[in-house]
Amino acid sequence: MNGVSATGRSAAERRLSEEVRGAVLVPGDPGFDAGCAGFQTGYHHRPSVLVRATGPEDVVAAVTYAAAHGMPIAVQATGHGLSVPLDGGMLISTGDLTGVTVDAPARTARIAAGTRVHAVVDAAARHGLAPLNGSSPDVSAVGYLLGGGLGLLARQFGYAADHVRAVGIVTADGRHRHVTADQDPDLFWAVRGAGANFGVVTSIETGLVPVSRLYGGELTFDTARTPDILDAYLRWTGTLPEELTSSVSTIGYPDVTAVPAPLRGRHVAHVRVAYTGDARTGQELLAPLRAAGPRLRDTLGEMPYTECADIYRDPRHPHAYLGDNVLVRDLGAEAAAALARSTGPGAPVRRVLDIRHLGGALGRPSAVPDAVGHRTARYLVRVLTPLDGTSTQEAQAAHREVLDVLAPERLGRFHNLVYGGCADGADPDPSADFWEPADHRRLAELKARHDPGNLFRCNRNILPQRLPGARASAGPARS
């Protein structure tokens, strides 16, 4: 028993409480609202039942119960990716499943589903290794990997999902599976890039890389004094080795005391850099950007990899936001100028523009194929709006205005970097846009095999597409 009062519960919910070691909560229970909350406050899960899993057995019991009652399932660890809210149904929280085990000789880490990125970074660093993590230290490492994982070292090592070795997942039939390239290779292909559609992941084993330090940090420019900084950045990226991964973001800061004095009341551009080569070469590579104009801040220098979160300094307090992106074949000076105009100081809706330089290892196929697509993209362009006085509809319209500039070069979108509703008009979230057409068809067929009832649909959902003559999966099973 989990100790929670059964008052007001159905007999089935009481039986579920007896099977699950973690908390089983319903609306009105102490801890229910806190358990449903996430880092993203613009969207809220409103489940009929919340299961706070403490291990794979709890997940099996929860999924089996939901399947038997035809309940849609949402999964949440940290709530950073909460953008498709659940209304009714079951929310399974994996935030209490934490822990990292590093196998240094094999250069791998086994990561429980609720483990945050900073814990993996710290555990790997004790062995002179690093995961292929992204900018935020507080996201779920597993959720990041399932979406593809575009990290700080991406141009050198590729997508983080490419390095996954094994996945523990509870599928819609209530089975806890250990999935690898040799054991259920189709499902292994699908979960690396579209994993939330196929079950509740309880753990992942992933490769680590031999990186213990960086030449990294940021250059910050006042766009009023350096108006051509986007063009300068794009020209600079044509000269770089794969060992250097970078991005440029533009944002307008309010004139308030909470903002650091050098940025207060300014519209600025942040160029963020992670380079695994030596500091002297790093300084030479950055010289053209330093010459682009005066800098408000220059933090580039040697750092241990454990300080990599300082490169982006992502917000660590929960807040509401909306974001979308496109992957493009190329990005020229004319398009960059149009982006600068539409996101600059005169924009009626506050927008953060973020351009990430791709290519290098990101443009090559994974050694073990996965569902991450659009690898010919040279840049990813993201636009983000805080929902602090701006409505979702206003933000979507503003994003559409920005992203329409890139239509001629558009390939699709990247899964990890879409927050909330998308800016595509009548069809607000076409899932096919995240994958190559052939891969999307294969994913739809696999969805029909593993989740024919679409229990796992509170995500960038892939609709099951049954092949002619195919037989439906069997009902829920226990393992």
C-alpha positions as CSV (number, residue, x, y, z in Angstrom):
1,M,0.0,0.0,0.0
2,N,1.2,3.5,-0.6
3,G,-0.5,5.0,2.4
4,V,-2.8,7.4,0.5
5,S,-6.4,7.6,1.7
6,A,-8.8,5.7,-0.5
7,T,-11.7,8.1,0.3
8,G,-13.7,8.9,-2.8
9,R,-11.9,6.3,-5.0
10,S,-13.4,3.6,-7.2
11,A,-12.8,0.0,-6.4
12,A,-10.5,-0.2,-9.4
13,E,-8.4,2.8,-8.2
14,R,-8.1,1.2,-4.8
15,R,-6.8,-2.0,-6.4
16,L,-4.3,0.0,-8.4
17,S,-3.1,1.7,-5.2
18,E,-2.5,-1.8,-3.7
19,E,-0.4,-2.8,-6.7
20,V,1.8,0.3,-7.0
21,R,4.5,1.0,-4.4
22,G,4.5,4.7,-5.3
23,A,1.7,7.2,-4.8
24,V,-1.6,6.8,-6.7
25,L,-3.4,10.2,-6.5
26,V,-6.7,11.5,-7.7
27,P,-8.0,15.1,-7.8
28,G,-8.3,16.5,-4.3
29,D,-5.6,14.3,-2.8
30,P,-2.7,16.1,-1.1
31,G,0.2,16.3,-3.5
32,F,-2.0,15.8,-6.6
33,D,-1.6,19.3,-8.0
34,A,2.1,19.5,-7.2
35,G,2.6,16.1,-8.9
36,C,0.9,17.3,-12.1
37,A,2.9,20.6,-12.2
38,G,5.9,20.9,-14.4
39,F,8.6,23.4,-15.5
40,Q,6.4,24.6,-18.3
41,T,3.5,26.5,-16.6
42,G,1.7,27.5,-19.8
43,Y,0.1,24.0,-20.0
44,H,-1.3,21.8,-17.3
45,H,-2.1,18.1,-17.2
46,R,-5.5,17.4,-15.6
47,P,-5.5,13.6,-15.3
48,S,-8.1,11.5,-13.5
49,V,-5.3,9.5,-11.9
50,L,-1.7,10.3,-11.2
51,V,0.8,7.5,-10.7
52,R,4.1,8.5,-9.2
53,A,6.2,5.4,-10.2
54,T,9.1,4.2,-8.1
55,G,10.2,1.5,-10.5
56,P,9.4,-0.4,-13.7
57,E,6.9,-2.6,-11.8
58,D,4.8,0.5,-11.0
59,V,4.8,1.6,-14.6
60,V,3.7,-1.9,-15.7
61,A,0.8,-1.8,-13.3
62,A,-0.2,1.7,-14.3
63,V,-0.1,1.0,-18.0
64,T,-2.0,-2.2,-17.6
65,Y,-4.7,-0.4,-15.7
66,A,-4.9,2.4,-18.2
67,A,-5.1,0.0,-21.1
68,A,-7.9,-2.0,-19.4
69,H,-9.9,1.1,-18.9
70,G,-9.2,2.7,-22.2
71,M,-7.5,5.7,-20.6
72,P,-5.0,7.9,-22.5
73,I,-1.6,8.1,-20.9
74,A,0.7,11.1,-20.5
75,V,4.3,10.7,-19.2
76,Q,6.1,13.4,-17.3
77,A,9.5,13.5,-15.6
78,T,10.5,17.2,-15.2
79,G,7.7,18.8,-17.2
80,H,10.0,20.8,-19.5
81,G,8.4,19.1,-22.5
82,L,4.8,19.5,-21.3
83,S,3.1,20.9,-24.4
84,V,0.3,18.4,-25.2
85,P,-1.8,18.5,-22.0
86,L,-3.8,15.5,-20.8
87,D,-7.5,16.1,-19.8
88,G,-8.7,13.0,-18.0
89,G,-6.9,9.7,-18.4
90,M,-3.7,8.8,-16.5
91,L,-0.5,10.8,-15.9
92,I,2.5,8.6,-15.1
93,S,5.3,10.6,-13.4
94,T,8.8,9.1,-13.8
95,G,10.4,11.9,-11.8
96,D,11.2,9.6,-8.8
97,L,13.0,7.1,-11.0
98,T,16.5,8.6,-10.6
99,G,20.1,7.3,-10.8
100,V,23.1,7.0,-13.1
101,T,25.5,4.1,-13.4
102,V,28.7,4.8,-15.4
103,D,30.7,1.9,-17.0
104,A,33.9,3.8,-17.6
105,P,35.7,1.1,-19.7
106,A,32.7,0.8,-22.0
107,R,32.1,4.5,-22.0
108,T,28.4,4.1,-21.3
109,A,25.9,5.4,-18.7
110,R,22.7,3.7,-17.6
111,I,20.2,6.5,-16.8
112,A,16.9,6.1,-15.0
113,A,14.0,8.0,-16.5
114,G,13.7,10.9,-14.1
115,T,17.4,11.7,-13.9
116,R,18.3,15.3,-14.8
117,V,21.1,16.1,-17.1
118,H,23.3,17.7,-14.5
119,A,23.5,14.4,-12.6
120,V,24.7,12.6,-15.7
121,V,27.3,15.3,-16.5
122,D,28.7,15.0,-12.9
123,A,28.7,11.2,-12.9
124,A,30.5,11.0,-16.2
125,A,33.0,13.7,-15.3
126,R,34.4,11.6,-12.5
127,H,35.7,9.3,-15.2
128,G,36.9,12.0,-17.7
129,L,33.8,11.4,-19.8
130,A,30.8,13.5,-20.9
131,P,27.2,12.8,-22.2
132,L,26.0,14.5,-25.3
133,N,23.7,16.8,-23.3
134,G,22.0,20.0,-24.4
135,S,22.0,23.5,-22.9
136,S,19.8,23.0,-19.9
137,P,21.1,21.0,-16.9
138,D,17.6,20.5,-15.4
139,V,15.7,18.6,-18.2
140,S,15.2,14.9,-18.0
141,A,18.1,13.2,-19.7
142,V,15.9,10.4,-21.0
143,G,13.2,12.8,-22.5
144,Y,16.0,14.7,-24.2
145,L,17.4,11.5,-25.7
146,L,14.0,10.3,-26.9
147,G,13.5,13.5,-28.9
148,G,16.8,13.2,-30.7
149,G,19.1,15.3,-28.6
150,L,20.8,18.3,-30.2
151,G,23.6,19.0,-27.8
152,L,26.6,21.2,-27.1
153,L,29.0,18.9,-28.9
154,A,26.5,18.0,-31.7
155,R,28.6,18.9,-34.8
156,Q,31.5,16.7,-33.6
157,F,29.5,13.7,-32.3
158,G,26.0,13.9,-33.9
159,Y,22.6,13.6,-32.3
160,A,22.5,12.2,-28.8
161,A,19.9,9.6,-29.9
162,D,22.5,8.1,-32.2
163,H,24.5,7.0,-29.2
164,V,21.8,5.2,-27.3
165,R,22.6,1.5,-26.8
166,A,19.6,0.1,-25.0
167,V,16.1,1.2,-23.8
168,G,13.9,-0.1,-21.0
169,I,10.3,0.6,-22.1
170,V,6.8,-0.4,-21.0
171,T,4.6,-0.7,-24.1
172,A,0.8,-0.5,-24.3
173,D,0.4,-4.2,-23.8
174,G,1.9,-3.9,-20.3
175,R,5.2,-5.6,-21.1
176,H,8.5,-4.2,-19.8
177,R,10.9,-4.7,-22.7
178,H,14.7,-4.4,-22.9
179,V,15.1,-3.1,-26.5
180,T,18.4,-3.0,-28.4
181,A,19.6,-3.1,-32.0
182,D,19.6,-6.9,-31.7
183,Q,16.6,-7.3,-29.5
184,D,13.5,-5.8,-31.2
185,P,15.4,-3.7,-33.7
186,D,12.3,-2.0,-35.2
187,L,11.1,-0.7,-31.8
188,F,14.7,0.3,-31.0
189,W,14.8,2.3,-34.3
190,A,11.5,4.0,-33.5
191,V,12.0,5.1,-29.9
192,R,15.2,6.9,-30.7
193,G,13.6,10.0,-32.2
194,A,9.9,9.2,-31.5
195,G,9.9,7.4,-28.2
196,A,7.0,9.0,-26.4
197,N,4.7,7.5,-28.9
198,F,5.6,3.9,-28.1
199,G,5.5,3.6,-24.3
200,V,6.9,4.7,-21.0
201,V,10.7,4.6,-21.0
202,T,12.1,3.6,-17.6
203,S,15.8,3.7,-18.4
204,I,18.3,4.3,-21.2
205,E,21.8,3.1,-21.7
206,T,23.8,5.6,-23.8
207,G,27.3,6.2,-24.9
208,L,29.7,8.8,-23.4
209,V,32.5,10.7,-25.1
210,P,36.0,11.3,-23.9
211,V,35.6,15.1,-23.2
212,S,36.5,16.6,-19.8
213,R,37.0,20.3,-20.7
214,L,36.0,22.9,-23.3
215,Y,36.9,26.2,-24.7
216,G,33.5,27.7,-24.3
217,G,31.3,30.6,-23.3
218,E,29.5,33.5,-25.1
219,L,30.0,36.7,-26.9
220,T,27.2,39.3,-26.4
221,F,26.6,42.2,-28.9
222,D,24.3,45.1,-28.8
223,T,22.4,44.8,-32.1
224,A,22.0,48.6,-32.3
225,R,25.8,48.9,-32.5
226,T,26.4,45.7,-34.5
227,P,23.3,45.5,-36.7
228,D,24.8,42.9,-39.1
229,I,25.8,40.4,-36.4
230,L,23.5,37.7,-37.8
231,D,25.1,38.0,-41.2
232,A,28.6,38.0,-39.6
233,Y,27.7,34.9,-37.7
234,L,26.4,33.0,-40.7
235,R,29.5,33.9,-42.7
236,W,31.7,32.8,-39.8
237,T,30.0,29.3,-39.6
238,G,31.2,28.5,-43.1
239,T,34.8,28.4,-41.8
240,L,34.5,26.2,-38.7
241,P,35.8,22.7,-37.9
242,E,33.3,20.0,-36.6
243,E,34.8,20.3,-33.2
244,L,33.1,23.7,-32.7
245,T,29.3,23.8,-32.2
246,S,27.6,27.2,-31.8
247,S,24.4,29.2,-32.0
248,V,23.3,32.8,-32.0
249,S,20.3,34.1,-30.2
250,T,18.7,37.6,-30.3
251,I,16.5,38.9,-27.5
252,G,15.2,42.2,-26.1
253,Y,15.7,42.7,-22.4
254,P,13.4,45.0,-20.3
255,D,14.8,47.9,-18.5
256,V,14.4,46.4,-15.0
257,T,16.8,45.9,-12.1
258,A,16.4,42.1,-12.4
259,V,18.3,42.2,-15.7
260,P,22.2,42.5,-15.5
261,A,23.2,46.1,-16.0
262,P,25.1,45.5,-19.3
263,L,21.9,44.0,-20.9
264,R,19.3,46.2,-19.3
265,G,17.0,47.8,-21.9
266,R,19.0,46.6,-24.8
267,H,18.3,44.3,-27.8
268,V,21.3,41.9,-27.9
269,A,22.7,38.9,-29.7
270,H,24.3,36.1,-27.7
271,V,26.8,33.9,-29.6
272,R,27.3,30.6,-27.7
273,V,30.3,28.4,-28.4
274,A,31.5,24.9,-27.3
275,Y,34.8,23.9,-28.8
276,T,36.7,20.7,-27.8
277,G,40.1,21.8,-29.2
278,D,42.7,23.8,-27.3
279,A,42.2,27.3,-26.1
280,R,44.8,28.9,-28.4
281,T,43.1,27.5,-31.5
282,G,39.7,28.5,-30.1
283,Q,40.8,32.1,-29.7
284,E,42.0,32.1,-33.4
285,L,38.7,30.6,-34.5
286,L,36.7,33.2,-32.6
287,A,38.8,36.2,-33.8
288,P,36.5,37.0,-36.8
289,L,33.5,37.3,-34.5
290,R,35.3,39.3,-31.9
291,A,36.2,41.7,-34.8
292,A,32.5,42.1,-35.8
293,G,31.9,44.8,-33.2
294,P,32.2,45.8,-29.6
295,R,31.0,43.3,-27.1
296,L,28.9,43.8,-24.0
297,R,30.2,40.5,-22.6
298,D,32.9,38.0,-23.5
299,T,33.0,34.9,-21.3
300,L,34.9,32.6,-23.6
301,G,37.7,30.6,-22.0
302,E,38.8,27.2,-20.7
303,M,36.2,25.4,-18.5
304,P,35.8,22.0,-17.1
305,Y,32.9,20.2,-18.8
306,T,31.0,20.2,-15.5
307,E,30.5,23.9,-16.0
308,C,29.0,23.5,-19.5
309,A,25.6,24.8,-18.3
310,D,27.2,28.3,-17.9
311,I,27.4,28.6,-21.7
312,Y,23.7,29.1,-22.2
313,R,22.5,29.8,-18.6
314,D,19.0,28.6,-19.4
315,P,16.3,29.7,-17.0
316,R,15.9,27.5,-14.0
317,H,12.6,28.7,-12.7
318,P,9.3,27.4,-14.0
319,H,7.5,29.7,-16.5
320,A,5.1,29.8,-19.5
321,Y,6.4,29.8,-23.0
322,L,5.7,28.9,-26.6
323,G,8.3,27.9,-29.2
324,D,8.6,26.5,-32.7
325,N,11.4,25.8,-35.1
326,V,12.3,24.9,-38.6
327,L,15.3,23.0,-40.1
328,V,16.5,24.7,-43.2
329,R,18.8,23.7,-46.1
330,D,20.6,27.0,-45.9
331,L,20.2,30.5,-44.5
332,G,21.4,33.5,-46.6
333,A,22.0,37.1,-45.8
334,E,18.6,38.2,-47.2
335,A,16.7,35.8,-45.0
336,A,18.8,36.7,-42.0
337,A,18.0,40.4,-42.5
338,A,14.3,39.6,-42.7
339,L,14.5,37.5,-39.5
340,A,16.3,40.4,-37.8
341,R,13.5,42.8,-38.8
342,S,10.7,40.6,-37.6
343,T,12.2,39.8,-34.2
344,G,14.0,43.1,-33.5
345,P,13.2,45.9,-31.1
346,G,10.1,47.1,-33.1
347,A,8.4,43.7,-33.1
348,P,4.9,44.0,-31.5
349,V,5.3,40.6,-29.7
350,R,8.4,39.8,-27.8
351,R,10.3,37.0,-29.6
352,V,13.6,35.2,-28.9
353,L,15.3,34.2,-32.2
354,D,17.7,31.3,-32.0
355,I,19.9,30.0,-34.9
356,R,21.9,26.8,-34.4
357,H,24.6,25.8,-36.7
358,L,24.3,22.1,-37.8
359,G,26.3,20.0,-40.3
360,G,29.3,18.0,-39.4
361,A,28.4,14.7,-37.7
362,L,24.8,15.8,-37.6
363,G,24.7,15.5,-41.4
364,R,25.8,11.9,-41.4
365,P,23.6,8.8,-40.8
366,S,23.7,7.1,-37.4
367,A,25.9,4.0,-37.3
368,V,22.7,2.2,-36.0
369,P,19.8,3.8,-37.9
370,D,17.2,5.7,-35.9
371,A,14.1,7.9,-36.6
372,V,16.0,11.3,-36.3
373,G,15.6,12.8,-39.8
374,H,16.2,15.9,-41.9
375,R,20.0,15.5,-41.5
376,T,20.8,17.6,-44.6
377,A,19.8,20.7,-42.7
378,R,22.5,23.3,-42.3
379,Y,20.8,25.4,-39.7
380,L,17.9,25.2,-37.2
381,V,16.0,28.4,-36.6
382,R,13.9,28.6,-33.5
383,V,11.5,31.3,-32.3
384,L,10.3,31.4,-28.7
385,T,7.8,33.7,-26.9
386,P,7.3,34.0,-23.1
387,L,3.6,33.9,-22.3
388,D,3.7,36.7,-19.8
389,G,0.9,38.9,-21.1
390,T,1.0,37.5,-24.6
391,S,-1.7,35.0,-25.6
392,T,-1.0,31.7,-27.3
393,Q,-2.8,32.9,-30.4
394,E,-0.7,36.1,-30.6
395,A,2.5,34.1,-30.1
396,Q,1.6,31.5,-32.7
397,A,0.8,34.3,-35.2
398,A,4.1,36.0,-34.4
399,H,6.0,32.7,-34.9
400,R,4.2,32.1,-38.2
401,E,5.4,35.5,-39.5
402,V,9.0,34.6,-38.6
403,L,9.0,31.1,-39.9
404,D,7.2,31.8,-43.1
405,V,10.4,33.7,-44.2
406,L,12.2,30.4,-44.3
407,A,9.6,28.4,-46.3
408,P,11.7,28.1,-49.5
409,E,14.5,26.3,-47.5
410,R,12.4,24.5,-45.0
411,L,12.9,20.7,-44.5
412,G,10.8,20.1,-41.4
413,R,11.1,20.6,-37.6
414,F,13.1,19.2,-34.8
415,H,11.2,17.4,-32.1
416,N,13.0,18.6,-28.9
417,L,12.6,22.3,-29.6
418,V,8.8,22.7,-30.1
419,Y,7.1,24.0,-27.0
420,G,3.3,24.1,-27.0
421,G,1.2,24.6,-30.1
422,C,2.9,25.0,-33.4
423,A,2.5,27.8,-36.0
424,D,1.0,25.9,-38.9
425,G,-2.5,27.3,-39.1
426,A,-5.4,24.9,-39.7
427,D,-3.3,21.9,-38.7
428,P,-1.6,23.1,-35.6
429,D,0.6,20.0,-35.1
430,P,1.3,17.8,-38.2
431,S,3.4,15.1,-36.8
432,A,4.8,14.1,-40.2
433,D,6.8,17.3,-40.2
434,F,9.2,15.9,-37.6
435,W,10.3,13.0,-39.6
436,E,11.3,12.0,-43.2
437,P,8.2,10.9,-45.1
438,A,9.3,7.2,-45.4
439,D,10.3,7.2,-41.7
440,H,6.9,8.7,-40.8
441,R,5.1,5.9,-42.7
442,R,7.2,3.3,-40.9
443,L,6.6,4.9,-37.5
444,A,2.8,4.8,-38.2
445,E,3.0,1.1,-39.0
446,L,5.0,0.4,-35.9
447,K,2.5,2.5,-33.9
448,A,-0.3,0.3,-35.1
449,R,1.7,-2.8,-34.0
450,H,2.7,-1.5,-30.5
451,D,-0.1,0.9,-29.6
452,P,-3.1,0.3,-31.8
453,G,-5.4,2.1,-29.4
454,N,-3.1,5.2,-29.4
455,L,-3.0,5.2,-25.6
456,F,0.2,7.2,-25.8
457,R,-1.1,10.3,-27.6
458,C,-0.3,13.2,-25.4
459,N,2.8,14.0,-27.4
460,R,3.8,14.8,-31.0
461,N,1.4,12.1,-31.9
462,I,1.9,9.5,-34.7
463,L,-1.5,8.1,-35.7
464,P,-1.5,4.2,-36.0
465,Q,-1.6,3.1,-39.6
466,R,-2.4,-0.5,-40.0
467,L,-1.2,-2.3,-43.1
468,P,-3.8,-4.2,-45.2
469,G,-4.3,-7.6,-43.7
470,A,-2.4,-6.8,-40.5
471,R,-3.8,-8.2,-37.2
472,A,-4.4,-6.1,-34.1
473,S,-2.1,-6.6,-31.1
474,A,-3.2,-8.7,-28.3
475,G,-4.7,-7.1,-25.2
476,P,-2.8,-6.1,-22.1
477,A,-0.3,-8.6,-20.8
478,R,1.8,-8.8,-17.6
479,S,5.4,-9.7,-17.5
